């Protein structure tokens, strides 16, 4: 394969090389204000740390939502909640 085909693979996302840690280089166009806001909220020092922590936080939030939805469904199924009307 020639040089052109490897460049096409790199652009298409196939044939990416990663380090032993599983880290890959990415290039995103993100609003600087969003990065700054996240960096302040998360208390991170670098933009890379900010993006990584934001991704981890999003995944943790999804796991939390799934767990709380399951617990709530189980509680409702056992009659743990009684619906009251406002007129009572």
N, C-alpha and C positions, 0 to 999 in steps of 0.2 A: 504493500500500500504506500502511496506517496504522501508527502507532507500535507497536501490539501485535504485528504480524507481524514487524517488525524485532527486537523483543525476543525473540520466539520463535526467530528465526534465530540470534541471538547465543547463546541457551541451548542450541540444538541443535548448535552448532558450525559451521553454514554461515554464510556471509557475514562471516567474521572479517576484520578488517583487520589488515594487518601493515605494519611500517615497511619502508623500502627495504633494510634489512639482513636482512630475513626474520625478525626477532624478533617474537614474539607474546606477549601477556600470558596467563599460565596461573594457575589457582588449584587447588592440591592440598592435601589433608589428609594430612600426613606426620608420622610420629612424630618429635618433637623430638630424642629420643635418637639416632635414625638419622641425622638431619642433623648433629648434633654429632659423632658418630663419624666420618662421612664427611668432615666439615670438618677434623677433626684429622688423619685419615689422608692427606687430599689436600693439606693445608697451604694451604687457601683462606681468604680473609678474609671473604667474604660468603656468605649462604645461596644466592643466585642463582648465584654462581661455583661453589659446591659442587655444586649440582644439575647445572649445565652440564658441569663436569669429570667428574662421575660418569657422565653420559650418554655423553660422549665416550670415557671409559675402558671402558664396557660395549661400545660399538661397536668400539673397538680390540681388545678381548679376543675378540669374535666373529670379527673378521678374522684374528687370530692363531690361534685354534682351527681355523678353516677352512684356513689355510695349513699348519699343522702336521699336521692330519689328512690333507691331500692329500700332503704330503711323506712321511709315515709309510706311507700306502697304496702310494706309489710304491716306497719302500724295501722294503716287504714283498713287493711284486710282483716285485722283482729278486732276491729271496732274500737280502736284507740281514739278516734275522733268522733264527736257527735256534732252534727251541723245544727246550729241554732239560728232561728230567724231573728231579725231585728225587732220584731214586734213582741217577742216573748219577754 
